[in-house]
């Protein structure tokens, strides 16, 4: 995991592996309940002139997320120590890096926090926040630091929707470190052949389907690709099902319940079915073991008209020089549009356009001996200069609006996501059972791809979610 720089392709995992990997923290949380409650004292050692702090992330020099590890060791630590020295404080800061599977790192952080040990500042994926908060492993910043945590000037530069990725139950638990966003990409050359505009911006699902029908008249072209099925794993959920679901006005977890066989879930499955039945999507991509990679190559080759993806697709997949599926004409031939709600005003929060985002952030260990100084270190890491040092001149979306405005000005797609997508985006719920809910959602789309009716697919999904979450935690209307 690299919470600062999000957007990598999600590699498919088997249902069994995903479930096994999710178990360690669940077991720890179940054993501890709320027994990990810590009496915090925000003023502890506040006036200390000598402090020892540590930082933990799943990054290591020369290995996983090496850029983040190098940044911490060569910029964050020496610059922070220097700033503290200017205040008359001798600070010793150590970096505790890891380079392991994300679930291994997650379990290590959980065990450290359960035993009231571990680093003062820790990196966590946003999808884990609710789980860690429920277990009592992390606490709201205004509990650890005091009310002054809410007065940090950096909050004004982080969109409220982005802040939610490191929040739980209305409380800020950490500072978002990086994020991404999803849009619709389209091939302008194919659009021209189909008589569609180069500045296309659909305002409903009907508009997307209508564009697909026109693209169907172009020989050898798959009109639309929205990830579905189980082979694409979490990509199906994040690139396809969840953006569509929030476009119906519901999030996958809302008002204390998971979406089950609801009208909104059936709308999502119904849209997939419409596209498949009309030949606007190619089901073979959804069934192939490497189907997502195949769609990338097909889009780059001008064989897919519209594709739903994250900004990773633009900056890493079809990037003209070093992309996985280089597209020499990317900057002139590829257009992008906001994902519309099912109909204008029908999305979550009454929005007409929607998106989904991922990412993580940095959090304070509630057991730190130096809460004020740890908070200073965390906010230093989230400062504009520190973030720009991490970027090293590259254009990447950060959590901060001011940094994005400065570093993304020359990239139209990333600028669009920063200014238009992040204010309206949504995030996955951070609960331990989410991976199983996600797998059930993937299976529901797979059922539709394989020819099952929407009603049958939705009923099977409902049964699975009830087994995972309990019938009282599943919405049915």
The 8 nearest C-alpha neighbors of each residue, nearest first, counted from 0:
[[1, 101, 57, 2, 124, 58, 64, 100],
 [0, 2, 3, 4, 64, 57, 5, 58],
 [3, 1, 359, 358, 4, 360, 124, 0],
 [2, 4, 177, 176, 1, 5, 359, 360],
 [5, 3, 177, 2, 1, 178, 6, 358],
 [4, 6, 358, 178, 179, 7, 2, 3],
 [5, 7, 311, 179, 8, 309, 310, 4],
 [8, 6, 5, 311, 9, 315, 4, 312],
 [7, 9, 10, 6, 234, 311, 312, 309],
 [8, 10, 234, 233, 7, 11, 232, 231],
 [9, 11, 8, 12, 232, 231, 233, 234],
 [10, 12, 232, 231, 230, 9, 233, 13],
 [13, 11, 17, 232, 10, 14, 16, 15],
 [12, 14, 16, 15, 17, 11, 232, 18],
 [13, 15, 17, 16, 18, 12, 438, 435],
 [16, 14, 18, 13, 17, 19, 12, 20],
 [17, 15, 19, 13, 18, 14, 20, 12],
 [16, 18, 20, 14, 15, 19, 13, 21],
 [17, 19, 21, 15, 16, 20, 14, 22],
 [20, 18, 16, 22, 21, 17, 15, 23],
 [19, 21, 17, 18, 22, 102, 16, 23],
 [20, 22, 18, 19, 23, 17, 24, 431],
 [21, 23, 25, 19, 20, 24, 26, 18],
 [24, 22, 26, 25, 21, 106, 27, 20],
 [25, 23, 27, 26, 106, 22, 28, 109],
 [24, 26, 22, 28, 23, 27, 29, 431],
 [25, 27, 29, 23, 24, 28, 22, 30],
 [28, 26, 24, 30, 29, 25, 31, 23],
 [29, 27, 31, 25, 134, 30, 26, 32],
 [28, 30, 26, 27, 32, 31, 25, 134],
 [31, 29, 27, 28, 32, 26, 25, 34],
 [30, 32, 34, 28, 29, 33, 27, 35],
 [33, 31, 29, 34, 28, 30, 134, 35],
 [32, 34, 35, 135, 31, 36, 134, 133],
 [35, 33, 31, 36, 32, 135, 134, 37],
 [34, 36, 33, 135, 113, 37, 31, 136],
 [37, 35, 34, 135, 33, 38, 136, 134],
 [38, 36, 39, 35, 366, 365, 135, 115],
 [37, 39, 40, 36, 366, 365, 143, 142],
 [38, 40, 37, 143, 41, 365, 142, 366],
 [39, 41, 43, 42, 38, 143, 370, 144],
 [40, 42, 144, 143, 145, 43, 370, 39],
 [43, 41, 45, 40, 44, 371, 370, 144],
 [42, 44, 45, 40, 41, 369, 368, 370],
 [45, 43, 47, 46, 369, 42, 368, 370],
 [46, 44, 42, 43, 47, 371, 369, 372],
 [45, 47, 44, 48, 43, 42, 371, 49],
 [48, 46, 44, 49, 45, 50, 88, 369],
 [47, 49, 88, 89, 46, 50, 87, 90],
 [48, 50, 89, 47, 88, 90, 51, 91],
 [51, 49, 90, 91, 89, 52, 48, 47],
 [50, 52, 91, 92, 90, 53, 49, 93],
 [53, 51, 92, 119, 91, 93, 50, 373],
 [52, 54, 93, 118, 119, 92, 94, 120],
 [53, 55, 120, 94, 118, 121, 95, 119],
 [56, 54, 121, 95, 96, 118, 94, 122],
 [57, 55, 122, 58, 96, 121, 97, 54],
 [56, 58, 97, 98, 0, 96, 104, 1],
 [59, 57, 64, 97, 63, 98, 68, 96],
 [58, 60, 68, 96, 65, 62, 98, 97],
 [61, 59, 65, 68, 62, 69, 58, 66],
 [60, 62, 65, 59, 63, 64, 66, 68],
 [63, 61, 59, 65, 60, 64, 98, 58],
 [62, 64, 98, 58, 65, 59, 61, 60],
 [65, 63, 58, 66, 67, 1, 59, 62],
 [64, 66, 60, 68, 59, 62, 63, 67],
 [67, 65, 69, 68, 64, 70, 60, 389],
 [66, 68, 70, 65, 69, 64, 71, 58],
 [67, 69, 65, 59, 71, 58, 60, 70],
 [70, 68, 72, 66, 67, 71, 73, 60],
 [71, 69, 67, 74, 73, 68, 72, 389],
 [72, 70, 75, 68, 69, 74, 73, 76],
 [71, 73, 69, 70, 76, 74, 68, 75],
 [74, 72, 70, 71, 69, 75, 77, 76],
 [75, 73, 70, 71, 77, 76, 78, 72],
 [76, 74, 71, 78, 77, 79, 72, 70],
 [75, 77, 79, 78, 72, 74, 71, 80],
 [76, 78, 80, 79, 74, 75, 81, 73],
 [79, 77, 81, 75, 80, 76, 74, 82],
 [78, 80, 82, 76, 81, 77, 75, 83],
 [81, 79, 83, 77, 82, 90, 78, 76],
 [80, 82, 78, 84, 79, 83, 77, 85],
 [83, 81, 79, 85, 84, 80, 78, 86],
 [84, 82, 88, 86, 80, 85, 81, 79],
 [83, 85, 88, 87, 81, 86, 82, 89],
 [84, 86, 82, 83, 87, 81, 88, 80],
 [87, 85, 83, 84, 88, 82, 89, 81],
 [86, 88, 84, 85, 83, 48, 89, 49],
 [89, 87, 48, 84, 83, 86, 49, 90],
 [88, 90, 49, 84, 48, 50, 83, 87],
 [91, 89, 50, 80, 49, 51, 88, 92],
 [90, 92, 51, 52, 50, 93, 89, 80],
 [93, 91, 52, 53, 51, 76, 90, 94],
 [94, 92, 53, 54, 52, 95, 91, 76],
 [93, 95, 54, 53, 96, 55, 92, 72],
 [96, 94, 55, 54, 93, 97, 53, 56],
 [95, 97, 59, 58, 56, 55, 57, 94],
 [98, 96, 57, 58, 59, 99, 56, 95],
 [97, 99, 63, 58, 59, 57, 62, 96],
 [98, 100, 97, 101, 104, 103, 57, 63],
 [99, 101, 103, 102, 104, 98, 0, 57],
 [100, 102, 104, 103, 0, 105, 99, 57],
 [101, 103, 105, 104, 100, 20, 106, 21],
 [104, 102, 106, 100, 105, 101, 107, 99],
 [103, 105, 107, 101, 102, 106, 108, 99],
 [104, 106, 102, 108, 103, 107, 101, 109],
 [105, 107, 109, 103, 104, 108, 24, 23],
 [106, 108, 104, 110, 109, 105, 111, 103],
 [109, 107, 111, 105, 106, 110, 112, 104],
 [110, 108, 106, 112, 107, 111, 113, 105],
 [109, 111, 113, 107, 112, 108, 106, 114],
 [112, 110, 117, 116, 108, 114, 109, 113],
 [111, 113, 115, 109, 114, 136, 110, 116],
 [114, 112, 110, 115, 111, 109, 35, 136],
 [113, 115, 111, 112, 116, 110, 35, 117],
 [116, 114, 112, 113, 366, 111, 117, 35],
 [115, 117, 111, 114, 112, 366, 118, 113],
 [118, 116, 111, 112, 119, 115, 108, 364],
 [117, 119, 53, 54, 120, 55, 121, 364],
 [118, 120, 364, 367, 53, 363, 52, 54],
 [121, 119, 54, 363, 118, 362, 364, 55],
 [120, 122, 55, 362, 361, 54, 56, 118],
 [121, 123, 361, 56, 360, 362, 55, 2],
 [124, 122, 359, 360, 125, 361, 121, 127],
 [123, 125, 359, 126, 127, 2, 358, 360],
 [126, 124, 359, 164, 127, 128, 165, 358],
 [125, 127, 429, 124, 128, 428, 427, 430],
 [128, 126, 429, 125, 130, 124, 129, 131],
 [129, 127, 429, 131, 130, 125, 126, 132],
 [130, 128, 429, 132, 430, 131, 127, 167],
 [129, 131, 430, 133, 127, 128, 132, 431],
 [132, 130, 134, 136, 128, 133, 129, 137],
 [131, 133, 135, 129, 137, 134, 130, 136],
 [134, 132, 130, 135, 131, 129, 136, 33],
 [133, 135, 131, 28, 132, 136, 32, 33],
 [134, 136, 132, 133, 35, 137, 36, 33],
 [137, 135, 131, 112, 134, 132, 113, 35],
 [138, 136, 132, 135, 131, 365, 364, 139],
 [137, 139, 172, 365, 140, 132, 142, 143],
 [140, 138, 172, 142, 141, 171, 170, 143],
 [139, 141, 143, 172, 142, 144, 171, 148],
 [140, 142, 145, 146, 144, 148, 139, 143],
 [141, 143, 139, 140, 145, 144, 138, 39],
 [142, 144, 140, 41, 141, 365, 145, 39],
 [145, 143, 41, 141, 140, 370, 142, 148],
 [144, 146, 141, 142, 147, 41, 143, 148],
 [147, 145, 141, 148, 149, 144, 150, 142],
 [146, 148, 150, 149, 145, 144, 141, 151],
 [149, 147, 146, 141, 150, 151, 144, 145],
 [148, 150, 147, 151, 146, 141, 154, 140],
 [149, 151, 147, 148, 152, 146, 154, 153],
 [152, 150, 153, 149, 148, 154, 147, 378],
 [151, 153, 154, 155, 150, 156, 149, 148],
 [152, 154, 155, 156, 151, 157, 382, 399],
 [153, 155, 157, 156, 152, 151, 150, 158],
 [154, 156, 153, 157, 152, 158, 151, 400],
 [157, 155, 400, 399, 154, 153, 401, 158],
 [158, 156, 399, 154, 155, 398, 400, 159],
 [157, 159, 161, 160, 422, 162, 156, 421],
 [158, 160, 162, 161, 157, 163, 422, 154],
 [159, 161, 163, 158, 162, 422, 424, 423],
 [162, 160, 158, 163, 159, 164, 157, 421],
 [163, 161, 159, 164, 160, 165, 175, 158],
 [162, 164, 166, 161, 165, 160, 159, 167],
 [163, 165, 125, 162, 161, 166, 426, 175],
 [166, 164, 173, 163, 125, 162, 172, 175],
 [167, 165, 171, 163, 172, 170, 164, 162],
 [166, 168, 170, 169, 129, 171, 128, 172],
 [167, 169, 170, 166, 129, 171, 132, 163],
 [168, 170, 167, 166, 171, 163, 172, 139],
 [171, 169, 167, 166, 168, 139, 172, 140],
 [172, 170, 166, 139, 173, 140, 165, 167],
 [173, 171, 139, 166, 140, 165, 138, 170],
 [174, 172, 362, 165, 361, 171, 360, 175],
 [175, 173, 360, 361, 165, 176, 362, 162],
 [176, 174, 360, 359, 165, 177, 398, 162],
 [177, 175, 360, 3, 398, 359, 2, 174],
 [178, 176, 3, 397, 398, 4, 358, 175],
 [177, 179, 358, 5, 357, 397, 398, 356],
 [180, 178, 356, 357, 6, 5, 310, 396],
 [179, 181, 356, 309, 355, 310, 416, 354],
 [182, 180, 309, 308, 354, 355, 310, 356],
 [181, 183, 337, 338, 336, 308, 307, 309],
 [184, 182, 307, 336, 335, 306, 338, 337],
 [185, 183, 335, 306, 305, 334, 307, 182],
 [184, 186, 305, 334, 304, 333, 335, 187],
 [187, 185, 333, 304, 189, 188, 332, 190],
 [186, 188, 190, 332, 189, 197, 333, 191],
 [189, 187, 191, 190, 186, 332, 192, 301],
 [190, 188, 192, 191, 187, 186, 193, 304],
 [189, 191, 195, 187, 193, 188, 192, 194],
 [190, 192, 194, 188, 193, 189, 195, 187],
 [193, 191, 189, 190, 194, 188, 217, 195],
 [194, 192, 190, 214, 191, 213, 195, 189],
 [193, 195, 191, 192, 190, 196, 213, 214],
 [194, 196, 190, 193, 191, 197, 210, 199],
 [197, 195, 199, 198, 190, 194, 191, 187],
 [196, 198, 199, 187, 195, 190, 334, 191],
 [197, 199, 196, 200, 334, 336, 335, 187],
 [200, 198, 196, 197, 201, 336, 195, 334],
 [199, 201, 336, 198, 202, 337, 335, 339],
 [202, 200, 206, 203, 207, 339, 199, 336],
 [201, 203, 339, 343, 206, 200, 342, 340],
 [204, 202, 342, 341, 206, 339, 205, 201],
 [205, 203, 207, 341, 206, 208, 342, 339],
 [204, 206, 208, 203, 207, 209, 341, 342],
 [207, 205, 209, 201, 203, 204, 208, 210],
 [208, 206, 204, 210, 205, 209, 201, 211],
 [207, 209, 211, 205, 210, 206, 212, 204],
 [210, 208, 206, 212, 211, 207, 205, 213],
 [211, 209, 207, 213, 208, 212, 206, 214],
 [210, 212, 222, 208, 214, 209, 213, 279],
 [211, 213, 215, 209, 210, 214, 208, 279],
 [212, 214, 210, 215, 211, 193, 216, 209],
 [215, 213, 211, 222, 216, 193, 212, 217],
 [214, 216, 212, 213, 217, 222, 211, 220],
 [215, 217, 214, 213, 218, 193, 212, 220],
 [218, 216, 215, 214, 220, 193, 219, 192],
 [217, 219, 220, 216, 215, 214, 221, 302],
 [220, 218, 217, 302, 221, 215, 303, 216],
 [219, 221, 302, 303, 218, 222, 217, 215],
 [222, 220, 303, 223, 302, 280, 304, 279],
 [221, 223, 304, 211, 214, 279, 215, 303],
 [224, 222, 305, 280, 279, 304, 221, 306],
 [225, 223, 306, 280, 305, 226, 307, 222],
 [224, 226, 239, 307, 306, 227, 223, 238],
 [227, 225, 235, 239, 238, 224, 285, 234],
 [228, 226, 235, 285, 444, 445, 225, 441],
 [229, 227, 445, 444, 441, 285, 230, 442],
 [228, 230, 232, 441, 231, 442, 445, 227],
 [231, 229, 232, 288, 228, 11, 286, 287],
 [232, 230, 11, 229, 234, 235, 291, 228],
 [233, 231, 11, 229, 234, 230, 235, 12],
 [232, 234, 236, 235, 9, 237, 231, 11],
 [235, 233, 237, 236, 232, 238, 231, 9],
 [236, 234, 226, 227, 239, 233, 231, 238],
 [235, 237, 240, 233, 234, 239, 241, 238],
 [236, 238, 234, 241, 239, 235, 233, 240],
 [239, 237, 234, 308, 235, 236, 307, 226],
 [238, 240, 226, 235, 225, 236, 237, 242],
 [239, 241, 236, 243, 242, 244, 235, 237],
 [240, 242, 244, 243, 236, 237, 239, 245],
 [243, 241, 354, 245, 244, 240, 355, 239],
 [242, 244, 246, 240, 241, 245, 267, 239],
 [245, 243, 241, 246, 247, 242, 240, 249],
 [246, 244, 249, 248, 250, 247, 242, 347],
 [245, 247, 340, 346, 243, 244, 341, 248],
 [248, 246, 346, 245, 244, 341, 263, 345],
 [247, 249, 347, 346, 245, 246, 345, 250],
 [250, 248, 245, 247, 347, 244, 251, 263],
 [251, 249, 245, 252, 253, 244, 248, 347],
 [250, 252, 258, 257, 253, 249, 241, 244],
 [253, 251, 257, 250, 256, 258, 428, 255],
 [252, 254, 255, 256, 250, 257, 251, 249],
 [255, 253, 256, 252, 257, 474, 250, 472],
 [256, 254, 253, 252, 472, 257, 473, 474],
 [255, 257, 472, 473, 253, 252, 254, 474],
 [258, 256, 252, 473, 251, 474, 259, 472],
 [259, 257, 474, 251, 473, 252, 256, 261],
 [258, 260, 461, 474, 475, 261, 473, 257],
 [259, 261, 475, 457, 461, 458, 264, 258],
 [262, 260, 476, 475, 264, 263, 259, 265],
 [261, 263, 265, 264, 266, 476, 260, 475],
 [262, 264, 266, 261, 265, 247, 267, 244],
 [265, 263, 261, 267, 266, 262, 260, 268],
 [264, 266, 268, 262, 267, 263, 269, 261],
 [267, 265, 269, 263, 264, 268, 270, 262],
 [268, 266, 264, 270, 269, 265, 243, 244],
 [267, 269, 265, 271, 270, 266, 453, 272],
 [268, 270, 266, 272, 267, 271, 265, 453],
 [269, 271, 273, 267, 272, 268, 266, 274],
 [270, 272, 268, 274, 269, 273, 275, 267],
 [273, 271, 269, 275, 270, 274, 276, 268],
 [274, 272, 270, 276, 275, 271, 277, 269],
 [273, 275, 279, 271, 277, 272, 280, 276],
 [274, 276, 272, 278, 280, 277, 273, 279],
 [277, 275, 273, 278, 274, 272, 279, 280],
 [278, 276, 274, 275, 279, 273, 280, 212],
 [277, 279, 275, 280, 276, 274, 281, 215],
 [278, 280, 274, 222, 277, 223, 275, 211],
 [281, 279, 275, 223, 278, 274, 224, 282],
 [282, 280, 283, 284, 221, 278, 279, 275],
 [281, 283, 285, 284, 448, 280, 286, 275],
 [284, 282, 286, 285, 281, 287, 290, 280],
 [285, 283, 290, 282, 287, 286, 281, 294],
 [284, 286, 282, 283, 228, 227, 287, 290],
 [285, 287, 283, 284, 230, 282, 288, 228],
 [288, 286, 290, 289, 284, 285, 283, 230],
 [287, 289, 230, 290, 286, 231, 291, 285],
 [290, 288, 287, 292, 291, 293, 230, 231],
 [289, 291, 287, 284, 293, 292, 288, 285],
 [290, 292, 294, 293, 289, 231, 295, 284],
 [291, 293, 295, 294, 290, 289, 296, 297],
 [292, 294, 290, 296, 291, 295, 297, 289],
 [295, 293, 297, 291, 292, 296, 298, 290],
 [294, 296, 292, 298, 293, 297, 299, 291],
 [297, 295, 299, 293, 294, 298, 324, 300],
 [298, 296, 294, 300, 302, 299, 295, 303],
 [299, 297, 303, 301, 295, 300, 302, 296],
 [298, 300, 296, 326, 297, 301, 324, 295],
 [301, 299, 297, 298, 302, 296, 326, 303],
 [302, 300, 298, 299, 303, 297, 186, 304],
 [301, 303, 220, 297, 298, 300, 221, 219],
 [304, 302, 298, 221, 220, 222, 301, 297],
 [303, 305, 222, 186, 185, 223, 189, 221],
 [306, 304, 185, 223, 184, 303, 222, 224],
 [305, 307, 224, 184, 183, 223, 225, 308],
 [308, 306, 183, 225, 182, 184, 238, 224],
 [309, 307, 181, 238, 182, 306, 312, 183],
 [308, 310, 181, 311, 180, 312, 182, 6],
 [309, 311, 312, 313, 180, 181, 179, 314],
 [312, 310, 6, 309, 314, 313, 315, 7],
 [311, 313, 316, 310, 315, 314, 309, 317],
 [314, 312, 310, 311, 317, 315, 316, 318],
 [313, 315, 311, 318, 312, 316, 310, 317],
 [314, 316, 322, 318, 311, 312, 313, 317],
 [317, 315, 322, 323, 312, 324, 318, 313],
 [318, 316, 325, 326, 324, 322, 313, 319],
 [317, 319, 322, 314, 315, 325, 316, 320],
 [320, 318, 327, 325, 326, 317, 322, 321],
 [321, 319, 318, 322, 325, 327, 326, 317],
 [320, 322, 318, 319, 325, 323, 315, 316],
 [323, 321, 318, 316, 325, 315, 317, 324],
 [322, 324, 316, 325, 317, 315, 321, 318],
 [325, 323, 317, 316, 322, 296, 299, 326],
 [326, 324, 317, 322, 319, 318, 323, 327],
 [327, 325, 319, 317, 329, 299, 328, 318],
 [326, 328, 319, 329, 325, 320, 318, 330],
 [327, 329, 332, 326, 331, 330, 319, 333],
 [330, 328, 326, 332, 333, 331, 327, 319],
 [329, 331, 328, 332, 333, 327, 334, 319],
 [332, 330, 329, 328, 333, 334, 187, 327],
 [331, 333, 187, 329, 328, 186, 330, 188],
 [334, 332, 186, 329, 187, 185, 331, 330],
 [333, 335, 185, 184, 187, 186, 332, 336],
 [336, 334, 184, 183, 185, 182, 333, 337],
 [335, 337, 183, 200, 182, 338, 184, 199],
 [336, 338, 182, 339, 183, 352, 200, 335],
 [339, 337, 182, 352, 353, 183, 336, 354],
 [340, 338, 352, 202, 203, 351, 353, 337],
 [339, 341, 246, 346, 352, 342, 351, 203],
 [340, 342, 203, 204, 246, 247, 345, 339],
 [341, 343, 203, 340, 345, 344, 202, 204],
 [344, 342, 351, 345, 340, 202, 203, 341],
 [343, 345, 351, 349, 350, 346, 342, 340],
 [346, 344, 342, 343, 248, 349, 247, 340],
 [347, 345, 248, 246, 350, 340, 247, 349],
 [348, 346, 248, 349, 245, 350, 249, 246],
 [347, 349, 350, 346, 248, 345, 344, 423],
 [350, 348, 344, 347, 346, 345, 351, 248],
 [351, 349, 346, 344, 348, 352, 347, 345],
 [350, 352, 344, 343, 340, 346, 339, 345],
 [353, 351, 339, 340, 350, 338, 337, 346],
 [354, 352, 338, 424, 423, 246, 339, 340],
 [353, 355, 424, 242, 181, 425, 180, 338],
 [356, 354, 425, 424, 242, 426, 180, 181],
 [357, 355, 180, 179, 426, 425, 424, 178],
 [358, 356, 178, 179, 426, 5, 355, 359],
 [359, 357, 178, 2, 5, 177, 125, 124],
 [360, 358, 124, 2, 125, 123, 175, 176],
 [359, 361, 175, 176, 174, 2, 122, 123],
 [360, 362, 122, 121, 174, 173, 123, 120],
 [363, 361, 173, 121, 120, 122, 172, 364],
 [364, 362, 120, 119, 365, 121, 173, 373],
 [363, 365, 119, 366, 367, 120, 137, 362],
 [366, 364, 367, 143, 363, 137, 138, 39],
 [365, 367, 364, 115, 368, 116, 37, 39],
 [368, 366, 119, 369, 364, 365, 370, 363],
 [367, 369, 370, 366, 43, 44, 119, 365],
 [368, 370, 367, 372, 371, 44, 373, 43],
 [371, 369, 373, 372, 144, 367, 41, 374],
 [372, 370, 374, 373, 369, 45, 144, 375],
 [371, 373, 375, 374, 369, 370, 376, 45],
 [374, 372, 376, 370, 375, 371, 369, 377],
 [373, 375, 377, 371, 372, 376, 370, 378],
 [376, 374, 372, 378, 373, 377, 379, 371],
 [375, 377, 373, 379, 374, 378, 372, 380],
 [376, 378, 374, 380, 379, 375, 373, 381],
 [379, 377, 381, 375, 380, 376, 382, 374],
 [378, 380, 376, 382, 381, 377, 375, 385],
 [379, 381, 377, 378, 382, 385, 376, 75],
 [382, 380, 378, 379, 386, 377, 385, 383],
 [381, 383, 379, 385, 380, 384, 378, 386],
 [384, 382, 386, 385, 402, 387, 381, 401],
 [385, 383, 387, 386, 382, 388, 381, 402],
 [384, 386, 388, 382, 387, 383, 380, 389],
 [387, 385, 389, 383, 388, 384, 382, 381],
 [386, 388, 390, 384, 389, 385, 383, 391],
 [389, 387, 385, 391, 386, 390, 384, 70],
 [388, 390, 386, 387, 391, 70, 385, 67],
 [391, 389, 387, 393, 388, 392, 386, 395],
 [390, 392, 388, 389, 393, 387, 386, 394],
 [391, 393, 390, 394, 387, 406, 388, 389],
 [394, 392, 390, 391, 395, 406, 387, 407],
 [393, 395, 407, 406, 392, 396, 390, 410],
 [396, 394, 393, 397, 390, 407, 413, 4],
 [395, 397, 403, 178, 179, 413, 177, 417],
 [398, 396, 177, 399, 178, 403, 395, 176],
 [397, 399, 177, 176, 157, 175, 178, 400],
 [400, 398, 157, 156, 397, 402, 401, 403],
 [401, 399, 403, 156, 402, 404, 157, 398],
 [400, 402, 404, 403, 399, 156, 405, 383],
 [403, 401, 405, 404, 399, 400, 383, 406],
 [404, 402, 400, 406, 405, 407, 401, 396],
 [403, 405, 401, 402, 407, 406, 400, 408],
 [404, 406, 402, 403, 407, 408, 401, 400],
 [407, 405, 403, 408, 394, 404, 402, 395],
 [408, 406, 403, 410, 414, 409, 394, 404],
 [407, 409, 410, 406, 404, 405, 414, 411],
 [408, 410, 407, 411, 406, 414, 394, 413],
 [409, 411, 407, 413, 408, 412, 414, 394],
 [412, 410, 414, 413, 415, 409, 408, 407],
 [413, 411, 415, 414, 410, 416, 335, 310],
 [412, 414, 416, 415, 410, 411, 417, 407],
 [415, 413, 417, 411, 412, 407, 416, 410],
 [416, 414, 412, 418, 413, 419, 417, 411],
 [415, 417, 420, 413, 419, 414, 418, 180],
 [416, 418, 414, 415, 421, 419, 413, 420],
 [417, 419, 415, 416, 414, 420, 421, 422],
 [418, 420, 415, 416, 417, 421, 422, 423],
 [421, 419, 416, 423, 422, 424, 417, 418],
 [420, 422, 424, 423, 417, 419, 416, 418],
 [423, 421, 420, 160, 158, 424, 419, 159],
 [424, 422, 421, 420, 353, 160, 354, 425],
 [423, 425, 354, 421, 355, 353, 422, 420],
 [424, 426, 355, 356, 354, 160, 423, 427],
 [427, 425, 356, 355, 164, 357, 428, 424],
 [426, 428, 126, 429, 425, 357, 251, 356],
 [429, 427, 430, 126, 426, 252, 433, 129],
 [428, 430, 126, 129, 127, 128, 130, 427],
 [429, 431, 130, 433, 129, 432, 428, 127],
 [430, 432, 433, 130, 25, 21, 429, 434],
 [431, 433, 435, 430, 434, 436, 467, 468],
 [432, 434, 436, 435, 430, 431, 437, 428],
 [435, 433, 437, 436, 432, 438, 17, 431],
 [434, 436, 438, 437, 433, 432, 439, 18],
 [437, 435, 433, 439, 438, 434, 464, 440],
 [436, 438, 434, 440, 435, 439, 433, 441],
 [439, 437, 441, 435, 440, 436, 442, 434],
 [438, 440, 442, 436, 437, 441, 460, 443],
 [441, 439, 437, 443, 438, 442, 436, 444],
 [440, 442, 438, 229, 444, 228, 439, 443],
 [443, 441, 445, 439, 440, 444, 229, 446],
 [444, 442, 440, 446, 456, 445, 441, 460],
 [443, 445, 447, 228, 441, 446, 442, 227],
 [446, 444, 228, 442, 448, 443, 447, 449],
 [447, 445, 443, 449, 444, 451, 448, 456],
 [446, 448, 451, 444, 450, 449, 445, 272],
 [449, 447, 445, 446, 450, 282, 444, 228],
 [450, 448, 446, 447, 451, 445, 282, 444],
 [449, 451, 447, 448, 446, 452, 272, 445],
 [452, 450, 447, 446, 449, 456, 455, 453],
 [451, 453, 455, 454, 456, 447, 450, 446],
 [452, 454, 456, 455, 268, 457, 269, 265],
 [453, 455, 457, 452, 456, 458, 265, 451],
 [456, 454, 458, 452, 457, 453, 459, 451],
 [455, 457, 453, 443, 459, 454, 458, 446],
 [456, 458, 460, 454, 260, 455, 459, 453],
 [457, 459, 461, 455, 460, 456, 454, 260],
 [460, 458, 462, 456, 461, 457, 455, 463],
 [459, 461, 457, 463, 458, 462, 443, 439],
 [462, 460, 259, 458, 464, 260, 459, 463],
 [461, 463, 459, 465, 460, 464, 458, 466],
 [464, 462, 466, 460, 465, 461, 467, 459],
 [465, 463, 467, 461, 466, 462, 468, 436],
 [464, 466, 470, 469, 462, 468, 467, 463],
 [467, 465, 463, 464, 469, 468, 462, 470],
 [468, 466, 464, 465, 469, 463, 435, 432],
 [467, 469, 465, 466, 464, 472, 470, 473],
 [470, 468, 465, 471, 472, 466, 467, 473],
 [469, 471, 465, 472, 473, 468, 466, 464],
 [472, 470, 469, 473, 256, 465, 474, 468],
 [473, 471, 256, 470, 469, 468, 257, 474],
 [472, 474, 257, 256, 470, 259, 471, 258],
 [475, 473, 258, 259, 256, 476, 257, 472],
 [476, 474, 261, 260, 259, 473, 258, 262],
 [475, 261, 474, 262, 260, 259, 263, 258]]
